[in-house]
Amino acid sequence: MERSVMAMLATDAIDLRELREFFRRHAMLILAPALGVVALAYFALLTVTPTYTAMAKVLLQPHKENLFGTENVLKELSVETANVDSQVSIVTSTNLLRKVVEKEKLTEDPEFSQAKRSFLNVFFDLFKFGSETKEGPARQRYDNPIPPILLRTINSLDKALDVQRVNRTLVLSIAVTSENPDKAAYLANAISDAYVEEQLEASYGGIKRGSAWLGDRLGELTVQLRRSEQDLADYRKANNLYSSSSGGEDKKSLSEEQLSELNGKLVQARAEAAATLAKFQQAVDVASHHGNLEAVPDVLHSAVILELRRQQAEVVRKEGELASAHGDRHPLVRSARAERQQINRAIDAEVKRTLINLENDYKVAHARAESLSKSLDELTGQTGIDSDVGVKLRELERINDANKALFENVISRAKITREQSNFEQQEARIISPATVPDVPSFPKKRLIIGLASIVGLLIGIGGAVASDMLDAGFATALAVGERLHQPVLGSVGFISKHERTVDGKTLALDEFVEAKPHSRYAEAIQAVRVGINMADIDNPPKIILITSSVPGEGKSTLARSLAHSWSSANAKALLIDGDLRRRTITKELKATTRRGLVDYLANGFSLDDVIFQQGGLWILPAGFKSSNPPDILGSNRMKELIGLCRNRFDHVLIDSPPTAAVIDSRVLAGVADKIIYVVQWKATNREIAAQNIEYFLSERKLAGVVLNMVDETKLPRYGAHAQYTSGRYETHPNQ
C-alpha cells in the first residue's frame, strides 16, 4: 500500500480505496498538524481586537433639468468615469477628513489619535481580503500647518476608511472600520454628511463668486454702454443727421430712407415691365406663327371673351335645335346662324383689343422703370457727398449695438445667478445611512479557522505523502511482488511473547509451530512450505537456502520454523547453520561447543559426528569459527556434504549470512536447489533487496520471497486486500 500515492501520481489513476486506506493509515499524522494549526489560529484570534465595519451609500445626482429656463452659470457635475472616481479622492481628502476629525473631536479618541498596533494585528493585516496598504491622506511637510496629533488622527481615520464606486453606477460606498460598532456607523454617517455638505458648499461658493464677478462686470458695461450712446448722439448732432423715426433699433437718415424707398420702387417697376414684356412677346410669337391667339393667357382669362364664348355656345345649341326641327333654310335657322357669326366677330375684335392692351401695358411699365432709374441716379449722386459721414455713423452704431447686446446678456445672467444662489439643488445625497454592524468584519473567525484547517490538512497530507515516499520498506505482499517482480511465498506475522506463552512458558517460534500447529503463525509457515514445493512441481526442491539482505530480518527464525514444520509433517528435515560468522542458530540452540559444519569441512569429521537430533529435527550447527568462510563453503567437501544430505534427508534447509554483508550466501547458492529470500515488513530497504536478488535471478534458483515479521494489527491500514490469513478460521489465535 506504500505504493499507492506514488503509483497514482505516476499513472494519473485515482483508486478511491487506496486513498481511503492512505488516510486511515496516516490519520494521526494528518490530523495532528491540522489540529495544531487550528489551535494556533484560535489562540491567535483570542489576542486580536475585533473590528466592525459600517457602510453608508451616497448617490451622485447631476442636474439635468433647468429650473430657471436657461443653462446654469456653473458647469454641473460630470458623470464620466474619471470624474466619478475623482469623487472618491475628495471623500478621502485631507480637508474633508480634517473637518470630520475636528467636528467629532477624534483627537481625543485613543483609537485614532494614538498609534498602537500589536504584532498580531500587523500579522493578520496581511490576510485582510480586499484591503490594500494605503498611505495617509497627508504627509507632514515642513510648511504644513496641521498639528502632529491632528495629522496622525487624520491618517488613522483614512486607514479605517474605505471608499469605492459601486460597480459602474453613480453610487459611492463609504465604509469605516472601528473597534466599536456604534462608532463605526457614526463615523461613516459623519463622513457621508461631510461630503454632501462639501459638495453643496462648493457649488454655492462657486455661484456666489460668479454672481460677484457678474455684478462687477455689469457696472463696467453700464458705463461703457452709456459712453457709446453719448458718442453716437453727439456725432448725429454735429453732422445734422436725423433718423427717420425717434425710436427703434433701425434708425436711418432722411437721404438714406429716400434712397432705400426709391430703390425698392425701381425694383418693383422693372419686375412689372419684365412681366408685361413677357406676356406681350408671347402674344406676338403666337400671331407670327399663325397660332390660336385665343390660347394666350390674357385672352383665355378675359371676362368679356368668356361671356362671348358662353353666348356662342348657347347660339350654337339653339341653331342645332332649330335646324333639326325646321331644316337649314328656315328663317329662324338663318337668324341664329347670323347671330353666331356676329358673336364670332365680337370675339375676334376683343382678342385684338387684348393684344393692344398688352402692348400698351408694356410701354407704360417700361417708361415708369426708366423714370425711376433716372430719379435714383440723381439721388445717388447727392447721397455720395456724405458717404464718409455715413461710414463713421455706422461704425458708431455697431459699437453701440454690441455694447447694448453684451449689457443685456450680462444683466440676464446676473439675475439667473442671484436666483440660483438662493436655491441650489444638491449634487449628492445619502441614499443608505450606515447602521450599527452586528458581527465583526475582522477577524472573520470562521474563515480563518477554515483556512487554518485547510492549511493544517495540507501540511498533514504533505507529511503523509513524504512519509510514504521516505519509507523504503515493504508493507504488503503486493508491494513486494510489484517491486521485486518475484512471487511471494507467504507473509509471516510477528508473534509477541504474550502470544507465544503456553501454559505459563514462553516458547521459541519453532517450538510454537509444533505446540500450536493450527495457529496463524503455523499456517503461515505451512503456506511458505507449499510455496516452496510449488516452485518446481516436477522436481520438488530438497536443498533450500534461506537468506536476507541484512541481519535481524528473521531468516534464522524462519529457517528453524520451516524445519520444525516439515518435521511435524513426518518429513526428515536437516537444518544447517551456514552462517559461520554470526552462528545465530548454533547460539540459539546452545550448541556452540558441539562439532559442526566447520569441523566436517576442515577437519575431516563424518556427517554423523557433526549432526545431532532435537525432537524430530536434525541439526548441523556451525561448529568452531573459521577464518575464511567463503573458501570453506565453496570447497568440494561442501558439495560432498550436500550430496550425502540429499540422499539421507527429505528436506535440507541452510541458514546463510545476509547477502548485503558478505558473499557467503552467493557461494552457498551453487549447492542449493532453491533460494528463499526473506524481507522484513516495513524494514528491508527496497533498493538493497532488489539489487541483491538480481544475482539469484541469474542463477534461476530463486523460489520466491517471504515477507517476515508482519505486524498484522497495522496491516489493515494498507488495504483490505493487504493480507488474507487463515486466522479468520481460527477458533482461538493460539490454538
Secondary structure by P-SEA (a helix, b strand, c coil): cccaaaaaaaaccccaaaaaaaaaaaaaaaaaaaaaaaaaaaaaaaabbbbbbbbbbbbbbcccccccccccccccccccaaaaaaaaaaaacaaaaaaaaaaaccccccccccccccaaaaaacccccccccccccccccccccccaaaaaaaaaaaaabbbbccccccbbbbbbbcccaaaaaaaaaaaaaaaaaaaaaaaaaaaaaaaaaaaaaaaaaaaaaaaaaaaaaaaaaaaccccccccccccccaaaaaaaaaaaaaaaaaaaaaaaaaaaaaaaaaaaacccccccccccccaaaaaaaaaaaaaaaaaaaaaaccccccaaaaaaaaaaaaaaaaaaaaaaaaaaaaaaaaaaaaaaaaaaaaaaaaaaaaaacaaaaaaaaaaaaaaaaaaaaaaaaaaaaaaaaaaaaabbbbcccccccccccccccccaaaaaaaaaaaaaaaaaaaaaaaaaaaccccccaaaaaaaccccccbbbbbbcccccccccccccaaaaaaaccccaaaaaaaaaaaaaaaccccccccbbbbcccccccaaaaaaaaaaaaaaaaccbbbbbccccccaaaaaaacccccccccccccccccccccccccccbbbbccccccccaaaaaacaaaaaaaaaaaacccbbbbbccccccccccccccccccbbbbbbccccccaaaaaaaaaaaaaacccccccccccccccccccccccccccccccccccc
